[in-house]
Amino acid sequence: MPSPQLTRRLLSSALTLWLRSQVERVEHLQVEIVGSDRQIWSGHIPDVSLQASEVVYSGLTLSDVRLVAKRIRVNLGQIVRGQPLRLLEVVPVQVEVVLSAVDLGRSLQSELGRQALADLFRQIFRQIGAALPGLPLIPQEALASLQFHQPQVMLGGDRLTISGMVQLNHLAAAGDMEMSVCLDTELTVLDGNRLCLTDCVVTTDRAATGEPVAHKAAIDKLVINLGTDIAIQSLTISANGMICCGQINVYTPAEP
């Protein structure tokens, strides 16, 4: 077995390489491993802290990321033989992420961001139906074709404003349709793993007429489920950006 100092360096390098492999881009990454030599030699890491900046993960742009993970088990025997790091069990990780308004805009402009916005506006149009004056009733098959383009975002207080262009195809009565839309909503967290949009105001501007048609959508609560592996503890929104704190579960990578 290598010396304690060499083992720590190998483990730190392996962990850094593994973390970099999980993201699309990271400008700065600092990893600190805490534990006794005996614990680390056995492949048990009591505490790991991480700080990273200018991170892009699955299309999500983050100015600053801070992680703390405890009780990590890794394949140390394979690492010292030059093999990649693997987690041997699920790791709960405390996370604090900072997104500037620019970060959020870039995130929404990514392919995954546009897909998420398309799903959101499908849900909105399903709930409000024909409630927006001047628009034809949108059939379900047309909603399935909804695409979102040119997203823009503004932040302030606990509110979020998203605008862009919605394209709908195969409207039987009106043909294809493209219109600008704007959603202004309060954003809160429910039960740790659900985002709640309330007090929603949806504004549309028909490209065909150029006349804005505003309507306060009758949506008491629009909920986005984030899954059971995420637990948001706090979400702060200001004009400068968002700060989110919580816990995520990091799973064992699949065998190659």
Backbone as CSV, one residue per row, in Angstrom:
resi,resn,N_x,N_y,N_z,CA_x,CA_y,CA_z,C_x,C_y,C_z
1,MET,0.851,-1.198,0.000,0.000,0.000,0.000,0.889,1.251,0.000
2,PRO,0.569,2.262,-0.823,1.375,3.479,-0.850,1.366,4.183,0.491
3,SER,2.291,5.130,0.647,2.359,5.919,1.867,1.086,6.741,2.032
4,PRO,0.775,7.195,3.272,-0.431,8.005,3.483,-0.486,9.252,2.607
5,GLN,0.668,9.928,2.467,0.681,11.145,1.661,0.367,10.837,0.195
6,LEU,0.976,9.767,-0.335,0.732,9.395,-1.725,-0.708,8.926,-1.918
7,THR,-1.218,8.178,-0.939,-2.602,7.711,-1.035,-3.573,8.878,-1.106
8,ARG,-3.349,9.900,-0.274,-4.213,11.078,-0.301,-4.123,11.798,-1.651
9,ARG,-2.914,11.902,-2.182,-2.755,12.577,-3.471,-3.452,11.789,-4.588
10,LEU,-3.291,10.457,-4.568,-3.960,9.631,-5.569,-5.474,9.760,-5.471
11,LEU,-5.978,9.721,-4.248,-7.415,9.796,-4.035,-7.953,11.164,-4.428
12,SER,-7.225,12.208,-4.067,-7.650,13.559,-4.430,-7.653,13.742,-5.945
13,SER,-6.613,13.231,-6.615,-6.554,13.337,-8.075,-7.675,12.545,-8.726
14,ALA,-7.923,11.333,-8.220,-8.986,10.496,-8.788,-10.349,11.147,-8.599
15,LEU,-10.577,11.724,-7.414,-11.852,12.378,-7.143,-12.022,13.614,-8.021
16,THR,-10.947,14.370,-8.195,-11.008,15.559,-9.053,-11.304,15.170,-10.497
17,LEU,-10.635,14.131,-11.001,-10.894,13.675,-12.367,-12.323,13.193,-12.524
18,TRP,-12.831,12.458,-11.521,-14.208,11.960,-11.592,-15.204,13.110,-11.593
19,LEU,-14.971,14.107,-10.748,-15.873,15.251,-10.698,-15.863,16.015,-12.023
20,ARG,-14.674,16.203,-12.589,-14.602,16.895,-13.882,-15.314,16.104,-14.982
21,SER,-15.317,14.783,-14.870,-15.987,13.972,-15.886,-17.499,14.061,-15.792
22,GLN,-18.025,14.533,-14.661,-19.469,14.626,-14.471,-20.057,15.925,-15.013
23,VAL,-19.211,16.900,-15.354,-19.703,18.204,-15.797,-19.206,18.490,-17.206
24,GLU,-19.897,19.416,-17.878,-19.487,19.810,-19.220,-18.329,20.801,-19.171
25,ARG,-18.303,21.624,-18.127,-17.225,22.611,-18.009,-17.108,23.044,-16.562
26,VAL,-15.886,23.300,-16.103,-15.642,23.882,-14.793,-14.335,24.671,-14.872
27,GLU,-14.387,25.920,-14.429,-13.209,26.784,-14.500,-12.279,26.574,-13.315
28,HIS,-12.849,26.425,-12.128,-12.053,26.285,-10.910,-12.662,25.181,-10.068
29,LEU,-11.814,24.284,-9.592,-12.289,23.160,-8.773,-11.293,22.898,-7.667
30,GLN,-11.765,22.958,-6.426,-10.919,22.705,-5.265,-11.577,21.630,-4.405
31,VAL,-10.828,20.579,-4.105,-11.340,19.442,-3.335,-10.512,19.283,-2.072
32,GLU,-11.180,19.088,-0.950,-10.495,18.848,0.325,-11.036,17.565,0.943
33,ILE,-10.128,16.645,1.259,-10.489,15.363,1.859,-10.085,15.370,3.319
34,VAL,-11.020,15.002,4.199,-10.762,14.961,5.640,-10.952,13.532,6.127
35,GLY,-9.994,13.012,6.868,-10.091,11.666,7.422,-8.737,11.180,7.881
36,SER,-8.737,10.190,8.752,-7.477,9.630,9.232,-6.865,8.741,8.157
37,ASP,-5.567,8.477,8.288,-4.899,7.601,7.337,-5.552,6.221,7.315
38,ARG,-5.917,5.717,8.478,-6.522,4.391,8.557,-7.849,4.349,7.819
39,GLN,-8.679,5.397,7.990,-9.966,5.437,7.301,-9.780,5.488,5.793
40,ILE,-8.876,6.336,5.346,-8.677,6.495,3.904,-8.079,5.229,3.303
41,TRP,-7.159,4.569,4.018,-6.602,3.313,3.515,-7.676,2.251,3.330
42,SER,-8.730,2.296,4.130,-9.808,1.307,4.017,-10.834,1.688,2.955
43,GLY,-10.646,2.851,2.305,-11.583,3.289,1.278,-12.767,4.046,1.814
44,HIS,-12.724,4.440,3.096,-13.797,5.224,3.709,-13.316,6.669,3.866
45,ILE,-14.053,7.598,3.274,-13.708,9.013,3.390,-14.766,9.677,4.274
46,PRO,-14.410,10.086,5.491,-15.416,10.670,6.378,-16.011,11.971,5.868
47,ASP,-15.214,12.786,5.172,-15.687,14.127,4.826,-14.949,14.629,3.590
48,VAL,-15.716,15.107,2.613,-15.147,15.744,1.428,-15.879,17.062,1.206
49,SER,-15.129,18.137,1.024,-15.726,19.422,0.667,-15.201,19.849,-0.692
50,LEU,-16.057,20.513,-1.437,-15.712,20.906,-2.798,-16.199,22.321,-3.048
51,GLN,-15.394,23.087,-3.723,-15.797,24.409,-4.183,-15.437,24.519,-5.660
52,ALA,-16.409,24.933,-6.479,-16.186,25.061,-7.913,-16.864,26.330,-8.408
53,SER,-16.347,26.872,-9.493,-16.924,28.079,-10.074,-17.033,27.920,-11.580
54,GLU,-17.966,28.673,-12.163,-18.209,28.657,-13.616,-18.409,27.221,-14.096
55,VAL,-19.429,26.577,-13.528,-19.711,25.176,-13.821,-20.873,25.083,-14.812
56,VAL,-20.768,24.156,-15.752,-21.885,23.817,-16.633,-22.169,22.332,-16.446
57,TYR,-23.387,22.030,-15.959,-23.773,20.648,-15.667,-25.142,20.382,-16.296
58,SER,-25.182,19.457,-17.263,-26.428,19.117,-17.962,-27.137,20.357,-18.496
59,GLY,-26.361,21.292,-19.026,-26.929,22.504,-19.583,-27.190,23.600,-18.574
60,LEU,-27.033,23.302,-17.290,-27.268,24.280,-16.228,-25.969,25.003,-15.911
61,THR,-25.974,26.334,-16.036,-24.795,27.146,-15.769,-24.846,27.668,-14.341
62,LEU,-23.771,27.474,-13.586,-23.708,27.841,-12.174,-22.465,28.685,-11.923
63,SER,-22.648,29.861,-11.301,-21.500,30.706,-10.984,-20.638,30.092,-9.898
64,ASP,-21.284,29.515,-8.898,-20.539,29.008,-7.744,-21.249,27.782,-7.196
65,VAL,-20.479,26.756,-6.855,-21.017,25.514,-6.296,-20.177,25.131,-5.086
66,ARG,-20.860,24.819,-3.986,-20.180,24.306,-2.790,-20.880,23.018,-2.369
67,LEU,-20.068,21.963,-2.181,-20.599,20.653,-1.816,-19.901,20.141,-0.573
68,VAL,-20.654,19.438,0.258,-20.082,18.723,1.393,-20.700,17.329,1.411
69,ALA,-19.852,16.308,1.362,-20.319,14.923,1.392,-19.618,14.193,2.524
70,LYS,-20.348,13.294,3.184,-19.800,12.553,4.322,-20.000,11.049,4.109
71,ARG,-19.137,10.286,4.773,-19.227,8.827,4.789,-19.265,8.251,3.368
72,ILE,-18.184,8.525,2.621,-18.077,8.068,1.241,-17.218,6.804,1.190
73,ARG,-17.671,5.825,0.456,-16.893,4.610,0.227,-16.514,4.532,-1.244
74,VAL,-15.215,4.345,-1.498,-14.722,4.287,-2.877,-13.873,3.039,-3.064
75,ASN,-13.576,2.727,-4.327,-12.781,1.551,-4.692,-11.291,1.873,-4.623
76,LEU,-10.789,2.111,-3.422,-9.406,2.577,-3.262,-8.402,1.592,-3.843
77,GLY,-8.629,0.274,-3.639,-7.686,-0.710,-4.164,-7.509,-0.592,-5.664
78,GLN,-8.587,-0.313,-6.384,-8.493,-0.147,-7.836,-7.864,1.194,-8.206
79,ILE,-8.140,2.235,-7.382,-7.593,3.566,-7.667,-6.067,3.546,-7.633
80,VAL,-5.488,2.885,-6.611,-4.024,2.865,-6.500,-3.382,2.045,-7.620
81,ARG,-4.194,1.253,-8.332,-3.684,0.514,-9.495,-3.980,1.261,-10.797
82,GLY,-4.405,2.531,-10.659,-4.582,3.378,-11.832,-5.950,3.344,-12.460
83,GLN,-6.932,2.689,-11.808,-8.277,2.627,-12.367,-9.111,3.824,-11.909
84,PRO,-10.199,4.147,-12.629,-11.017,5.312,-12.256,-11.726,5.104,-10.932
85,LEU,-12.033,6.218,-10.284,-12.773,6.190,-9.026,-14.204,5.755,-9.261
86,ARG,-14.711,4.933,-8.345,-16.124,4.553,-8.337,-16.671,4.700,-6.927
87,LEU,-17.888,5.202,-6.819,-18.579,5.225,-5.543,-19.188,3.853,-5.294
88,LEU,-19.071,3.356,-4.074,-19.558,2.019,-3.763,-20.948,2.026,-3.153
89,GLU,-21.478,3.201,-2.842,-22.855,3.301,-2.349,-23.343,4.734,-2.547
90,VAL,-24.644,4.904,-2.380,-25.250,6.222,-2.560,-24.682,7.208,-1.546
91,VAL,-24.391,8.431,-2.010,-23.811,9.455,-1.144,-24.770,10.646,-1.064
92,PRO,-25.282,10.976,0.129,-26.055,12.217,0.283,-25.104,13.408,0.347
93,VAL,-25.361,14.430,-0.455,-24.448,15.562,-0.591,-25.199,16.854,-0.282
94,GLN,-24.652,17.636,0.653,-25.183,18.976,0.914,-24.657,19.932,-0.148
95,VAL,-25.551,20.707,-0.729,-25.208,21.533,-1.888,-25.654,22.969,-1.663
96,GLU,-24.807,23.906,-2.070,-25.203,25.309,-2.191,-24.764,25.783,-3.576
97,VAL,-25.733,26.231,-4.378,-25.413,26.697,-5.722,-25.880,28.138,-5.886
98,VAL,-25.109,28.891,-6.643,-25.429,30.292,-6.940,-25.556,30.442,-8.444
99,LEU,-26.716,30.945,-8.887,-26.944,31.235,-10.294,-27.190,32.724,-10.431
100,SER,-26.381,33.391,-11.219,-26.658,34.786,-11.537,-27.802,34.839,-12.543
101,ALA,-28.334,36.038,-12.760,-29.381,36.193,-13.776,-28.850,35.775,-15.150
102,VAL,-27.576,36.068,-15.418,-26.954,35.663,-16.684,-26.863,34.141,-16.764
103,ASP,-26.474,33.485,-15.653,-26.408,32.018,-15.609,-27.756,31.407,-15.958
104,LEU,-28.810,31.923,-15.329,-30.138,31.368,-15.542,-30.568,31.542,-16.990
105,GLY,-30.263,32.719,-17.562,-30.581,32.931,-18.965,-29.869,31.942,-19.867
106,ARG,-28.589,31.707,-19.621,-27.831,30.744,-20.418,-28.376,29.330,-20.232
107,SER,-28.772,29.001,-19.005,-29.311,27.669,-18.729,-30.596,27.436,-19.509
108,LEU,-31.467,28.441,-19.557,-32.731,28.297,-20.268,-32.527,28.242,-21.779
109,GLN,-31.417,28.778,-22.270,-31.143,28.757,-23.703,-30.519,27.437,-24.157
110,SER,-30.116,26.597,-23.205,-29.577,25.288,-23.574,-30.713,24.401,-24.075
111,GLU,-30.344,23.306,-24.722,-31.367,22.398,-25.253,-32.249,21.859,-24.140
112,LEU,-31.641,21.454,-23.029,-32.433,20.941,-21.910,-33.301,22.038,-21.313
113,GLY,-32.786,23.278,-21.274,-33.573,24.389,-20.755,-34.799,24.661,-21.601
114,ARG,-34.632,24.654,-22.927,-35.775,24.878,-23.817,-36.786,23.746,-23.722
115,GLN,-36.301,22.520,-23.555,-37.215,21.396,-23.376,-38.020,21.540,-22.088
116,ALA,-37.347,21.994,-21.011,-38.040,22.194,-19.744,-39.101,23.296,-19.868
117,LEU,-38.775,24.368,-20.595,-39.748,25.442,-20.799,-40.919,24.966,-21.652
118,ALA,-40.647,24.159,-22.670,-41.734,23.616,-23.483,-42.668,22.773,-22.619
119,ASP,-42.113,21.929,-21.747,-42.942,21.118,-20.839,-43.752,22.013,-19.907
120,LEU,-43.133,23.075,-19.403,-43.825,23.993,-18.492,-45.006,24.656,-19.184
121,PHE,-44.806,25.160,-20.403,-45.892,25.859,-21.088,-46.959,24.901,-21.600
122,ARG,-46.615,23.648,-21.864,-47.653,22.658,-22.150,-48.571,22.521,-20.941
123,GLN,-47.955,22.430,-19.759,-48.739,22.299,-18.535,-49.601,23.536,-18.310
124,ILE,-49.054,24.715,-18.584,-49.813,25.957,-18.408,-51.013,25.995,-19.346
125,PHE,-50.796,25.708,-20.632,-51.892,25.778,-21.595,-52.946,24.709,-21.327
126,ARG,-52.536,23.554,-20.815,-53.525,22.537,-20.455,-54.435,23.036,-19.331
127,GLN,-53.863,23.769,-18.373,-54.657,24.231,-17.239,-55.557,25.399,-17.608
128,ILE,-55.076,26.318,-18.433,-55.889,27.497,-18.729,-56.802,27.285,-19.929
129,GLY,-56.559,26.218,-20.719,-57.442,25.897,-21.824,-57.627,27.061,-22.770
130,ALA,-58.873,27.455,-22.990,-59.198,28.565,-23.898,-59.391,29.863,-23.139
131,ALA,-58.797,29.970,-21.969,-59.041,31.145,-21.127,-58.348,32.396,-21.630
132,LEU,-57.361,32.260,-22.501,-56.682,33.436,-23.028,-57.508,34.032,-24.167
133,PRO,-58.040,35.224,-24.008,-58.898,35.831,-25.032,-58.169,35.984,-26.352
134,GLY,-58.892,35.739,-27.441,-58.341,35.949,-28.767,-57.588,34.774,-29.325
135,LEU,-57.395,33.724,-28.532,-56.699,32.543,-29.017,-57.685,31.404,-29.223
136,PRO,-57.494,30.615,-30.279,-58.368,29.456,-30.471,-58.074,28.398,-29.414
137,LEU,-59.034,27.519,-29.213,-58.814,26.395,-28.313,-57.682,25.538,-28.859
138,ILE,-56.708,25.261,-28.027,-55.524,24.518,-28.460,-55.739,23.034,-28.180
139,PRO,-55.836,22.206,-29.200,-56.057,20.773,-28.968,-54.818,20.109,-28.389
140,GLN,-55.024,18.954,-27.776,-53.934,18.249,-27.114,-52.832,17.863,-28.092
141,GLU,-53.205,17.474,-29.321,-52.173,17.064,-30.280,-51.286,18.235,-30.679
142,ALA,-51.853,19.465,-30.665,-51.032,20.636,-30.953,-50.101,20.942,-29.794
143,LEU,-50.580,20.748,-28.574,-49.728,20.974,-27.403,-48.518,20.045,-27.419
144,ALA,-48.719,18.835,-27.919,-47.605,17.886,-27.978,-46.488,18.397,-28.877
145,SER,-46.823,19.273,-29.837,-45.816,19.795,-30.765,-45.182,21.092,-30.267
146,LEU,-45.601,21.586,-29.104,-45.144,22.898,-28.631,-43.622,22.945,-28.507
147,GLN,-43.057,24.012,-29.054,-41.626,24.273,-28.921,-41.432,25.687,-28.383
148,PHE,-40.364,25.865,-27.603,-40.083,27.167,-26.993,-38.754,27.683,-27.532
149,HIS,-38.754,28.949,-27.984,-37.556,29.537,-28.569,-37.269,30.896,-27.922
150,GLN,-36.044,31.341,-28.054,-35.595,32.671,-27.643,-35.965,33.000,-26.180
151,PRO,-35.666,32.109,-25.245,-36.030,32.374,-23.844,-35.235,33.522,-23.238
152,GLN,-35.914,34.310,-22.439,-35.298,35.372,-21.658,-35.875,35.309,-20.251
153,VAL,-35.091,35.781,-19.273,-35.527,35.666,-17.879,-35.205,36.940,-17.129
154,MET,-36.090,37.295,-16.195,-35.864,38.393,-15.261,-36.212,37.905,-13.865
155,LEU,-35.447,38.379,-12.866,-35.646,37.982,-11.483,-35.887,39.213,-10.619
156,GLY,-36.666,39.015,-9.554,-36.886,40.108,-8.617,-37.747,39.664,-7.460
157,GLY,-37.303,39.925,-6.220,-38.061,39.461,-5.067,-38.147,37.955,-5.096
158,ASP,-39.343,37.415,-4.881,-39.563,35.975,-5.006,-40.212,35.634,-6.336
159,ARG,-40.123,36.531,-7.303,-40.810,36.332,-8.574,-39.823,36.059,-9.708
160,LEU,-40.349,35.351,-10.692,-39.582,34.938,-11.852,-40.395,35.285,-13.095
161,THR,-39.769,35.929,-14.061,-40.434,36.277,-15.317,-39.681,35.636,-16.466
162,ILE,-40.398,34.802,-17.235,-39.813,34.101,-18.374,-40.595,34.498,-19.624
163,SER,-39.884,34.915,-20.658,-40.534,35.270,-21.915,-39.826,34.584,-23.063
164,GLY,-40.521,34.487,-24.189,-39.948,33.863,-25.369,-41.012,33.636,-26.417
165,MET,-40.693,32.783,-27.385,-41.606,32.481,-28.490,-42.063,31.037,-28.395
166,VAL,-43.375,30.843,-28.504,-43.971,29.508,-28.518,-44.430,29.200,-29.934
167,GLN,-44.092,28.013,-30.406,-44.538,27.559,-31.720,-45.425,26.346,-31.547
168,LEU,-46.618,26.403,-32.162,-47.576,25.307,-32.120,-47.884,24.898,-33.551
169,ASN,-47.863,23.587,-33.816,-48.120,23.083,-35.159,-49.442,22.323,-35.216
170,HIS,-50.023,22.297,-36.410,-51.192,21.462,-36.701,-52.432,21.883,-35.908
171,LEU,-52.653,23.201,-35.787,-53.915,23.680,-35.233,-54.972,23.593,-36.338
172,ALA,-55.986,22.768,-36.142,-56.956,22.495,-37.200,-57.646,23.766,-37.685
173,ALA,-58.054,24.621,-36.769,-58.830,25.803,-37.145,-57.942,26.944,-37.627
174,ALA,-56.760,27.080,-37.056,-55.950,28.263,-37.329,-54.630,27.955,-38.016
175,GLY,-54.360,26.681,-38.300,-53.067,26.338,-38.878,-51.961,26.455,-37.836
176,ASP,-50.720,26.466,-38.304,-49.594,26.616,-37.381,-49.632,28.004,-36.751
177,MET,-49.124,28.110,-35.553,-49.173,29.370,-34.823,-47.842,29.619,-34.132
178,GLU,-47.386,30.841,-34.169,-46.229,31.280,-33.398,-46.625,32.547,-32.658
179,MET,-46.324,32.604,-31.386,-46.700,33.770,-30.588,-45.669,33.972,-29.492
180,SER,-45.523,35.231,-29.092,-44.675,35.517,-27.945,-45.482,35.272,-26.678
181,VAL,-44.815,34.799,-25.651,-45.471,34.540,-24.373,-44.597,35.085,-23.252
182,CYS,-45.233,35.427,-22.157,-44.511,35.884,-20.975,-45.215,35.327,-19.753
183,LEU,-44.456,34.679,-18.896,-44.973,34.141,-17.649,-44.317,34.879,-16.492
184,ASP,-45.138,35.507,-15.667,-44.649,36.158,-14.452,-45.260,35.423,-13.272
185,THR,-44.425,34.906,-12.375,-44.934,34.034,-11.324,-44.106,34.142,-10.056
186,GLU,-44.728,33.857,-8.947,-43.997,33.674,-7.691,-43.470,32.255,-7.649
187,LEU,-42.264,32.082,-7.153,-41.625,30.769,-7.131,-41.240,30.405,-5.703
188,THR,-41.779,29.294,-5.214,-41.470,28.807,-3.869,-41.201,27.304,-3.940
189,VAL,-40.862,26.721,-2.800,-40.561,25.288,-2.713,-41.566,24.614,-1.794
190,LEU,-42.076,23.457,-2.219,-42.987,22.642,-1.417,-42.321,21.321,-1.072
191,ASP,-42.314,20.972,0.205,-41.858,19.655,0.661,-40.446,19.305,0.189
192,GLY,-39.666,20.301,-0.168,-38.269,20.070,-0.498,-37.990,19.643,-1.924
193,ASN,-38.921,18.947,-2.564,-38.624,18.418,-3.905,-39.653,18.834,-4.953
194,ARG,-40.422,19.902,-4.654,-41.373,20.401,-5.653,-41.278,21.920,-5.733
195,LEU,-41.149,22.424,-6.962,-41.203,23.859,-7.192,-42.652,24.261,-7.406
196,CYS,-43.059,25.330,-6.758,-44.453,25.764,-6.817,-44.528,27.147,-7.462
197,LEU,-45.292,27.256,-8.546,-45.539,28.529,-9.218,-46.940,29.001,-8.840
198,THR,-47.046,30.173,-8.246,-48.335,30.717,-7.842,-48.473,32.147,-8.345
199,ASP,-49.723,32.627,-8.314,-50.013,33.988,-8.774,-49.445,34.204,-10.169
200,CYS,-49.773,33.263,-11.075,-49.213,33.293,-12.432,-49.970,34.284,-13.310
201,VAL,-49.233,35.087,-14.041,-49.799,35.970,-15.057,-49.181,35.588,-16.392
202,VAL,-50.013,35.180,-17.336,-49.550,34.789,-18.661,-49.981,35.853,-19.659
203,THR,-49.028,36.382,-20.422,-49.311,37.369,-21.457,-48.899,36.796,-22.798
204,THR,-49.772,36.907,-23.788,-49.445,36.448,-25.132,-49.545,37.612,-26.098
205,ASP,-48.822,37.479,-27.200,-48.860,38.484,-28.262,-48.897,37.727,-29.577
206,ARG,-50.080,37.660,-30.168,-50.228,36.936,-31.426,-49.379,37.561,-32.502
207,ALA,-48.497,36.772,-33.112,-47.655,37.286,-34.183,-48.483,37.741,-35.381
208,ALA,-49.653,37.121,-35.572,-50.475,37.450,-36.732,-51.074,38.847,-36.621
209,THR,-51.427,39.279,-35.427,-52.084,40.575,-35.245,-51.179,41.597,-34.596
210,GLY,-50.176,41.145,-33.847,-49.308,42.068,-33.139,-49.971,42.745,-31.962
211,GLU,-51.175,42.292,-31.601,-51.908,42.913,-30.500,-51.721,42.079,-29.230
212,PRO,-51.157,42.672,-28.171,-50.987,41.908,-26.930,-52.318,41.610,-26.273
213,VAL,-52.437,40.405,-25.746,-53.646,39.991,-25.036,-53.214,39.484,-23.669
214,ALA,-53.515,40.230,-22.617,-53.081,39.863,-21.278,-54.206,39.154,-20.537
215,HIS,-53.810,38.178,-19.741,-54.798,37.434,-18.957,-54.115,36.871,-17.718
216,LYS,-54.745,37.050,-16.573,-54.228,36.458,-15.340,-54.770,35.048,-15.234
217,ALA,-53.885,34.088,-15.491,-54.326,32.704,-15.581,-54.912,32.231,-14.261
218,ALA,-55.987,31.449,-14.362,-56.649,30.903,-13.176,-55.917,29.644,-12.719
219,ILE,-54.676,29.834,-12.297,-53.871,28.714,-11.815,-53.520,28.984,-10.358
220,ASP,-54.157,28.276,-9.443,-53.857,28.480,-8.025,-52.459,27.981,-7.678
221,LYS,-52.099,26.860,-8.294,-50.811,26.266,-7.948,-50.344,25.401,-9.105
222,LEU,-49.183,25.712,-9.633,-48.578,24.920,-10.692,-47.325,24.285,-10.106
223,VAL,-47.286,22.964,-10.058,-46.236,22.257,-9.327,-45.338,21.492,-10.285
224,ILE,-44.034,21.623,-10.082,-43.033,20.883,-10.849,-42.314,19.945,-9.888
225,ASN,-42.449,18.639,-10.114,-41.835,17.638,-9.243,-40.387,17.421,-9.657
226,LEU,-39.467,17.550,-8.714,-38.040,17.416,-8.988,-37.502,16.019,-8.714
227,GLY,-38.349,15.120,-8.176,-37.906,13.762,-7.894,-37.506,13.572,-6.445
228,THR,-37.349,12.336,-6.051,-37.111,11.996,-4.645,-35.655,12.142,-4.234
229,ASP,-34.750,12.354,-5.169,-33.325,12.448,-4.832,-32.874,13.877,-4.583
230,ILE,-33.819,14.818,-4.571,-33.511,16.226,-4.329,-34.342,16.716,-3.152
231,ALA,-33.707,17.419,-2.237,-34.401,18.040,-1.102,-33.896,19.469,-0.968
232,ILE,-34.686,20.438,-1.449,-34.296,21.845,-1.369,-34.660,22.384,0.011
233,GLN,-33.682,22.951,0.679,-33.902,23.500,2.017,-34.204,24.987,1.986
234,SER,-33.650,25.715,1.016,-33.940,27.142,0.898,-33.703,27.578,-0.539
235,LEU,-34.507,28.548,-0.974,-34.377,29.122,-2.311,-34.582,30.627,-2.190
236,THR,-33.549,31.389,-2.512,-33.594,32.847,-2.404,-33.465,33.448,-3.792
237,ILE,-34.409,34.334,-4.141,-34.407,34.976,-5.453,-34.263,36.476,-5.267
238,SER,-33.338,37.058,-5.995,-33.171,38.510,-6.018,-32.962,38.934,-7.457
239,ALA,-32.866,40.236,-7.675,-32.646,40.727,-9.032,-31.304,40.259,-9.587
240,ASN,-30.365,39.921,-8.706,-29.028,39.514,-9.139,-28.918,38.032,-9.463
241,GLY,-29.846,37.215,-8.942,-29.756,35.792,-9.199,-30.487,34.967,-8.165
242,MET,-30.101,33.689,-8.088,-30.744,32.737,-7.184,-29.677,32.009,-6.380
243,ILE,-30.003,31.740,-5.103,-29.161,30.905,-4.247,-30.031,29.754,-3.763
244,CYS,-29.572,28.539,-4.003,-30.340,27.354,-3.632,-29.474,26.458,-2.755
245,CYS,-30.033,26.048,-1.614,-29.345,25.138,-0.698,-30.198,23.890,-0.508
246,GLY,-29.559,22.740,-0.433,-30.315,21.516,-0.229,-29.432,20.294,-0.241
247,GLN,-30.055,19.159,-0.503,-29.339,17.887,-0.516,-29.722,17.105,-1.769
248,ILE,-28.739,16.461,-2.370,-28.981,15.561,-3.490,-28.312,14.226,-3.193
249,ASN,-28.865,13.175,-3.772,-28.260,11.855,-3.654,-27.441,11.563,-4.896
250,VAL,-26.183,11.220,-4.700,-25.300,10.860,-5.804,-25.174,9.348,-5.816
251,TYR,-25.509,8.742,-6.948,-25.572,7.291,-7.036,-24.283,6.691,-7.552
252,THR,-24.141,5.407,-7.279,-22.993,4.658,-7.772,-23.021,4.618,-9.289
253,PRO,-21.945,4.997,-9.959,-21.920,4.910,-11.421,-22.089,3.471,-11.872
254,ALA,-22.742,3.288,-13.002,-22.910,1.941,-13.563,-21.572,1.398,-14.029
255,GLU,-21.443,0.091,-13.959,-20.215,-0.537,-14.461,-20.100,-0.300,-15.956
256,PRO,-18.894,0.026,-16.462,-18.717,0.209,-17.907,-18.979,-1.076,-18.658
